[in-house]
Structures are given as C-alpha cells and as structure tokens.
Amino acid sequence: MIHLLYNLIAVISIPFVVSYHLYRSLSRGRRTAFAERFGFISATELETLRGSDVIWLHAVSVGETIAAVPLVKALRRHYPEKKIVISNVTETGREVARKMAGVDLCIYFPFDYPFAVARALEAVNPTLVLIMETEIWPNFIRKARALGIPVVLVNGRISDRSFRRYLKLSWFFGPVLRQLSAICVQSGEDARRIEAIGARPDQVQVTRNLKYDIAVPIRSLAECEELKSRYGLPGNCLIFTAGSTHEGEEQLVISAYQAALKAGIVVVMVLVPRHPERARQVAELLAAAGISYRLRSTLAEVPGKLAVGETLLVDTVGELLNLYAVSDVVLVGGSLVPTGGHNLLEPAALSVPAIFGPHMDNFREISSLVLAGGAGIQVADGGELAVQLQDLLKDSERRRQVGMYGARLIAENSGSAELHCAVIEEICDW
C-alpha cells in the first residue's frame, strides 16, 4: 500500500520534476539529459561494459563524488577485472566524475519512477550497486532487489536535521532500508540513528568515513610554484582561499579580506563559489566592494599575476585541491550560513590550516575531531572570521602547527575504504 501511494505521488509529480530540471538546466546553460534521467542510456556508451561484471556507484553531487575517490581506488585494486559505473544527479557532480581515474562510464541517475529505474538497471546490468551516503530511492532499491542485485549503502551518515525528518517517516523509510544488503555508516551514532529509523542491526556496519582516506599528492616547492603561476598567483605574498562558498557567505569573506588588507597584511584572495554559475553574482559583490578580480576561465587571456588586494574568482570545477595546496589559510564554506558545511579534510590532508563557521550539521563528527585535534578553527560569524584570519596570516608558526595537526588527524582515521571492501567481499562472495 505504501509503495503504491509513493508511485502515485511520483507519477503526479512528473510534470513538476520535468519542468524543474528543464528550468535548472537551461538557466545554467547545461544539457537536460532527460534521456538518461528516464533510463535511456546510449548503446555506444554501454558497449564499454559488454562482457564484464559491473559495479554501479551512485554519488549524488560533487561532495559525494570526491568522497568516493578512495573507494573507487580500492575497488580497482581488489577487482581490476570489473567495470565501474558512476551515476550522479547534478551536472557538477558528473563533471567531477568524468575526470576520475578508474571509472569506465559516467551516467545520470534515473528519476525514481518504476519504468525509468527498470530500464537503467537492465541496461547497465550491474552485479553490485553502491549508494554513497544517504540517498534512499525506494523504486530503485526495490527493482534492484527484484533483479537479485545487492545494494549497499556506503559511507552512510544521518545529519541532525535529516534524522528528525527520517524518524517521523520511519514507517516509510524503514521498509526501504531493510531491503538493502548492507548499510555501512561513518560512526556509532549514525548506526544508532539508522537503526532507529528502521534498519536491522545485522545490516549495519561501522566502516568509518571515506573522506579520511583522501589521497592528495605531496607537492614539492617547485610544483607549488608552478601551480601558483598557472593561477596567476604571486609567489611573494600570502594566499587566502575561501572554498565552496554559498550565497550569504561571500560578503562576510570579502569584509574579512578587506580588514586583513587594512591591517597591512600582504595577501591575495581566491574565492571559489560552490556553484560556479554564481560567479557573476559574486563578481558583482567584489565590484561593489571595490575589489579588482579575475575569472579563472579568462586567466589565459590576461597575462601577468594578480596584485596584492586583488581576487581570483573561480568559475570552474575540480580545482579546489590545487588551490588549497598553494594556500596559506583556507575558509571552508557552507558553514557561515546554515547549509550544513563542507569537507574540512581536504585542507587538513594538505597540512593547510582551515577556518570554518558554526553550521557543520552535515560534518558534525569531522568538525568535532578537527576541533579536538587542533586541526582547524571554528568561528561564530563574519566578525570572528576577520579576527581569526588576521591572526593566522600574521603567525606562521601557528599556521604550521594547525596544518601539522590536520595531517596527523588524517593519518589516524584512515582505512575506511578497506573496511568497505571487506563488507562488499562478504556480501558478494567475490
């Protein structure tokens, strides 16, 4: 009965879902990809999978896709003969996935309509489906189970906000969770929460957080200088990068940057909006503040390096790790406004000190460990950001120490990918 009601609502929603995706794609200058979203995958693309066992890994957007990198690498080591397909919901997630090593095919995840998921599953014909974090799609999971395909939730987490919502709807989500072959979660608290929603205890395994397995290249001084040159960043000043910022944060960041400049600090800012299509809006904020800027996409057209007081505004994707690597201080966005925060582990892995705001609901475990280990600095608002930014930029020893604690945190908490593979081995008997 519940399943029939869900599908009735799903069918009614089709015009609204299609209209939303059409508007979203056209407004951002991206293709709609309706064929793939309704389960029609190009025969030419599917040819790359022919004759092989397939692992289908679903990662909704950029953050989940980046977090999946260590798992993809581990799957490649353990099962080199199998093909790996990654699906995404967002366009930016797909762009990141297409650049990942070890991935054989990138597709859009189908809308959760019975006919769409059936067509996609039958076309890809996976022997295993892995769903990153907490993407619960009832029809997709139900159809995979009907086809005898094990589905494993990997790197699962339940945020405070999500837990309240899921708990109220446990009568709906509980039966869906119990159809999964295994549920791998990041912490004991996540395990407790997902069991409260309706998962069976025997399904749930604590496999830590894949994001701690982040592999970043250790760059030499010469390589960092080459990266700075590529981005037009001067080598004789400090670099402050505000990464994955959201609407409402950029103005706070700009004010903190201006305060640092007024304090006489020799610094250049790199500003990376979470959604690159917002670059024009952010550019207007910079112009209104009287800050000269260059767009990452036009650097090749403008020779020379940025001057102190200028800003590099990044309107591309997939470059954040490179920019963090050449930074002296990082602000991790999505945390000064209530959007749940973003990944603190990327700057930590690079031994770069990170500042973040109070809104870290989606990364509560990570932010707690970061604070406990002295690997980052949490601020309450824009005013405190300005103070802490100046203190860090002025104190090279403090920057070195916070960065060192970040690298130690990563080393002590890695190993999640191998724990996930052990669960997969048991489920699939490979």
Buried (B, 14 or more C-beta within 10 A) or exposed (E): EEBEEBBEEBEEBEEEBBEEBEEEBEEEEBEBBBEBBBBBBEEEBBEEBEEBBBBBBBBBBBBBBBBBBBBBBBBBEBBEEBBBBBBBBBBBBBBBBBEBEBBBBBBBBBBBBBEBBBBBBEBBBBBBBBBBBBBBBBBBBBBBBEEEBBBBBBBBBBBEEBBEEBBEEBEBBBBBBEBBBBBBBBBEBBBBBBBBBBBEEEBBBBBBBBBBBBEBEEBEEEEBBEBBEBBBBBEEBBBBBBBBBBBEBBBBBBBBBBBBBEEEBEBBBBBBBBBBBBBEEBBEBBEEBEBEBBBBEEBEEEEEBBEEBBBBBBBBBBBBBBBBBBBBBBBBBBBBBBBBBBBBBBBBBBBBBBBBBBBBBBBBBBBEBBBEBBBBBBBEEBEBBBEBBBEBBBEEEBBEBBBBBBBBBBEEBBEBBBBBBBBBEEBBEE
